[in-house]
Amino acid sequence: MKNRLLLLPIFLAIAFTNSSYQRTYIAKEKTGTLKITFINTVKGSPLQLNEASYTNPFAEQYTVSRFKYYISNIAVAFPDGVLTEKESYHLIDESRPESLSFSFYANVNTYHSLLFMLGVDSIKNVSGAQTGALDPLNDMFWTWNTGYVMAKMEGNSPQSTIVNNKVEFHIGGFSGADNVLKKLKLNFPAGQALEIREGKTSEIVIEADLDKWWQYPNDLKIANNALCTTPGPLAKKFADNYSKMFSIKNITNNQN
């Protein structure tokens, strides 16, 4: 569903931007469509649930049966400010191809970077029952105290010491020392910009490489860490790693 836009005042945008953004902009009437598509991969090859076997940086083999994560607070930046999607919460679920792309109206302009939060912000974690992507029926919610699972990966590995050689990662935590939320900024490749023109559709394709789950900045071997399903220090280490998964793969401007 295409959503209307909200232009954030700078005091709300400051977490994603720097002091050079000093102006507040009123929404223009002329708009185009911004489409954002996620491609989940392992070392550049498309992720295949329940089929392919993969090898992590420590030569440990594993398969993947579930892989999903929350993307929220999406915005695109231009030289004087940012433009953000209203009610911006999306569950990217590899088992549901329709969840890998979404679109919304964007003001006519030229943009140079993409901003988003990896996870669900603290306000929504304590706001009571939610719907859509945030519906607890999506199996990405614990309790009102511990909040949403920000990213989930499940599968199997011969190196796992868990029953049935399971690997199970439900990464969450939204407050205090357990906060795993990540605010990311992806600059567009050199020489490329996102151009939104009236009545046209432009697309940003983002690659998420699951291989980053295991290493940098933290070495997390399956043999030692096959299970993480509660907030805490280990969850934060996995979040530090998987926040590095994302890169801009392609930008296509002004399609009909």
C-alpha positions as CSV (number, residue, x, y, z in Angstrom):
1,M,0.0,0.0,0.0
2,K,1.3,3.4,-0.9
3,N,1.5,5.8,2.0
4,R,1.4,9.5,2.2
5,L,4.6,11.3,3.3
6,L,5.6,13.3,6.3
7,L,8.5,15.7,6.1
8,L,10.2,15.6,9.5
9,P,11.3,18.8,11.2
10,I,15.1,18.7,11.7
11,F,14.9,18.1,15.4
12,L,13.3,14.7,14.6
13,A,15.7,13.9,11.8
14,I,18.9,14.7,13.7
15,A,19.5,11.1,14.7
16,F,20.0,10.2,11.0
17,T,21.6,13.4,9.7
18,N,24.2,15.9,10.6
19,S,24.2,19.6,11.4
20,S,24.2,20.6,7.8
21,Y,20.5,19.9,7.6
22,Q,19.0,23.2,8.8
23,R,15.7,23.7,7.0
24,T,12.2,22.4,7.4
25,Y,10.3,21.6,4.3
26,I,6.6,21.6,3.5
27,A,5.3,18.7,1.4
28,K,5.0,19.5,-2.3
29,E,2.0,18.4,-4.3
30,K,4.1,16.9,-7.1
31,T,5.0,13.4,-6.3
32,G,6.4,10.2,-7.9
33,T,6.7,6.7,-6.4
34,L,9.6,5.3,-4.5
35,K,9.9,1.5,-4.6
36,I,12.3,-0.3,-2.2
37,T,13.2,-3.9,-2.8
38,F,15.3,-6.2,-0.6
39,I,17.3,-9.1,-1.9
40,N,18.5,-11.6,0.8
41,T,21.7,-13.3,-0.2
42,V,24.6,-15.4,1.2
43,K,27.9,-14.2,-0.2
44,G,26.1,-12.8,-3.2
45,S,23.9,-15.8,-4.1
46,P,20.2,-15.6,-3.5
47,L,19.2,-17.1,-0.1
48,Q,17.3,-20.4,-0.5
49,L,15.2,-21.5,2.5
50,N,15.3,-25.2,3.4
51,E,17.3,-26.1,0.2
52,A,20.9,-24.8,0.0
53,S,23.7,-25.5,2.5
54,Y,26.0,-22.6,3.3
55,T,29.4,-22.3,5.0
56,N,30.1,-19.4,7.4
57,P,33.5,-17.7,7.8
58,F,34.5,-20.4,10.3
59,A,33.9,-23.3,7.9
60,E,30.7,-24.3,9.7
61,Q,27.9,-25.6,7.6
62,Y,24.3,-24.5,8.0
63,T,20.9,-24.4,6.4
64,V,18.2,-21.7,6.8
65,S,14.5,-22.3,7.4
66,R,13.4,-18.9,8.5
67,F,14.9,-15.4,7.9
68,K,13.0,-12.2,8.6
69,Y,13.7,-8.7,10.1
70,Y,12.1,-5.4,10.7
71,I,12.8,-2.2,8.6
72,S,11.3,1.0,10.0
73,N,11.5,4.8,9.9
74,I,12.6,4.9,6.3
75,A,13.7,8.2,4.9
76,V,15.7,9.5,1.9
77,A,18.0,12.5,2.3
78,F,18.6,15.5,0.0
79,P,21.1,18.3,0.5
80,D,18.9,20.4,2.8
81,G,16.9,17.8,4.7
82,V,15.1,14.4,4.8
83,L,11.9,13.0,3.6
84,T,10.3,10.1,5.5
85,E,7.6,7.6,5.0
86,K,4.7,8.0,7.4
87,E,3.9,4.9,9.6
88,S,7.0,3.3,8.3
89,Y,7.1,-0.3,9.5
90,H,7.9,-3.3,7.3
91,L,8.6,-7.0,8.0
92,I,11.0,-8.4,5.5
93,D,10.2,-12.2,5.4
94,E,12.1,-14.4,3.0
95,S,9.3,-16.9,3.0
96,R,6.8,-14.3,1.7
97,P,8.1,-12.8,-1.6
98,E,5.4,-10.1,-1.5
99,S,7.1,-8.7,1.7
100,L,10.4,-8.0,0.0
101,S,9.2,-4.9,-1.9
102,F,7.0,-2.0,-0.9
103,S,6.3,1.5,-2.4
104,F,5.2,4.9,-1.2
105,Y,4.7,8.4,-2.7
106,A,7.8,10.7,-2.6
107,N,8.1,14.3,-3.4
108,V,9.7,15.3,-6.7
109,N,13.4,15.8,-5.8
110,T,16.9,14.3,-6.1
111,Y,18.1,12.3,-3.1
112,H,21.6,11.1,-2.2
113,S,21.2,8.5,0.6
114,L,18.7,6.1,2.3
115,L,18.1,6.1,6.1
116,F,16.3,3.5,8.1
117,M,16.1,1.8,11.5
118,L,16.8,-2.0,11.7
119,G,14.1,-3.0,14.2
120,V,11.0,-1.5,15.7
121,D,11.4,1.8,17.7
122,S,10.8,1.8,21.4
123,I,7.5,3.7,21.2
124,K,5.8,0.9,19.2
125,N,7.2,-1.7,21.5
126,V,5.1,-0.2,24.4
127,S,2.1,1.0,22.4
128,G,-0.2,-1.9,22.9
129,A,-1.7,-4.2,20.3
130,Q,-0.6,-3.4,16.7
131,T,-1.7,-4.4,13.3
132,G,-0.2,-5.0,9.9
133,A,3.6,-5.7,9.9
134,L,3.5,-5.2,13.7
135,D,0.7,-7.7,14.4
136,P,1.8,-10.2,17.1
137,L,0.4,-12.9,14.8
138,N,3.5,-12.5,12.7
139,D,5.4,-14.4,15.3
140,M,7.8,-11.6,15.9
141,F,6.7,-10.4,19.4
142,W,7.6,-11.6,22.8
143,T,5.8,-9.7,25.6
144,W,5.2,-6.0,26.4
145,N,8.3,-6.1,28.6
146,T,10.7,-7.5,26.1
147,G,9.0,-6.2,22.9
148,Y,9.5,-7.2,19.3
149,V,12.0,-9.7,17.8
150,M,13.9,-7.4,15.5
151,A,15.5,-10.1,13.5
152,K,15.0,-13.9,13.3
153,M,17.0,-16.6,11.7
154,E,16.5,-20.3,12.2
155,G,17.9,-23.4,10.7
156,N,20.3,-26.4,11.3
157,S,24.0,-27.0,11.5
158,P,26.1,-30.1,12.1
159,Q,28.2,-27.9,14.4
160,S,25.2,-27.0,16.7
161,T,25.1,-28.8,20.1
162,I,21.4,-27.9,20.4
163,V,18.7,-30.7,20.1
164,N,18.3,-31.7,16.5
165,N,21.3,-29.6,15.6
166,K,19.1,-26.5,15.5
167,V,20.4,-22.9,15.1
168,E,17.9,-20.4,16.5
169,F,18.4,-16.7,16.7
170,H,15.6,-14.4,17.9
171,I,17.3,-11.1,18.4
172,G,15.5,-8.4,20.4
173,G,15.7,-5.8,23.1
174,F,14.7,-2.1,22.8
175,S,15.7,-0.4,26.0
176,G,18.7,0.3,28.2
177,A,21.7,-2.0,28.0
178,D,19.7,-4.5,26.0
179,N,18.9,-2.1,23.1
180,V,19.7,-3.8,19.7
181,L,18.1,-1.1,17.5
182,K,20.3,0.1,14.7
183,K,20.0,3.4,12.8
184,L,21.6,2.9,9.4
185,K,22.6,5.3,6.6
186,L,23.3,3.8,3.1
187,N,25.0,6.3,0.8
188,F,24.2,5.8,-2.9
189,P,27.1,4.5,-5.1
190,A,29.4,7.2,-6.5
191,G,27.8,9.0,-9.4
192,Q,24.3,7.7,-8.7
193,A,21.4,9.6,-7.2
194,L,17.7,8.8,-6.6
195,E,15.6,10.9,-8.9
196,I,11.9,11.2,-8.1
197,R,9.9,12.7,-11.0
198,E,6.2,13.3,-11.2
199,G,4.1,10.3,-12.1
200,K,7.2,8.0,-12.4
201,T,8.5,5.2,-10.3
202,S,12.1,4.9,-9.1
203,E,13.5,1.9,-7.3
204,I,16.2,1.2,-4.8
205,V,17.4,-2.4,-4.5
206,I,19.1,-3.3,-1.3
207,E,21.1,-6.5,-0.8
208,A,21.2,-8.1,2.7
209,D,24.1,-10.6,2.9
210,L,23.3,-13.2,5.6
211,D,27.0,-14.1,5.7
212,K,27.6,-11.0,7.8
213,W,25.6,-12.5,10.6
214,W,28.6,-14.4,11.9
215,Q,31.6,-12.1,11.9
216,Y,32.6,-8.4,12.2
217,P,32.9,-6.9,14.6
218,N,32.2,-10.1,16.6
219,D,33.3,-13.7,15.8
220,L,30.2,-15.8,16.6
221,K,30.7,-19.5,15.9
222,I,27.7,-21.8,15.7
223,A,29.6,-24.3,17.8
224,N,29.6,-21.8,20.7
225,N,26.5,-19.8,19.9
226,A,23.8,-21.9,18.3
227,L,21.0,-20.4,20.4
228,C,20.1,-16.8,21.2
229,T,16.4,-16.1,22.0
230,T,16.5,-13.5,24.8
231,P,17.7,-9.9,25.1
232,G,21.2,-9.5,26.5
233,P,24.9,-9.2,25.6
234,L,24.9,-12.0,23.0
235,A,21.9,-10.5,21.2
236,K,23.7,-7.2,21.0
237,K,26.7,-8.9,19.5
238,F,24.6,-10.5,16.8
239,A,22.9,-7.2,16.1
240,D,26.3,-5.5,15.8
241,N,27.1,-8.0,13.1
242,Y,23.9,-8.2,11.1
243,S,23.6,-4.4,10.9
244,K,26.5,-4.7,8.4
245,M,24.4,-6.9,6.0
246,F,23.0,-4.0,4.0
247,S,24.3,-2.3,0.8
248,I,22.8,-0.6,-2.1
249,K,22.8,-3.0,-5.1
250,N,21.1,-0.8,-7.7
251,I,19.1,2.3,-8.4
252,T,16.7,2.6,-11.3
253,N,15.1,6.0,-12.0
254,N,11.9,7.1,-13.6
255,Q,10.2,3.9,-14.8
256,N,6.6,4.2,-16.1
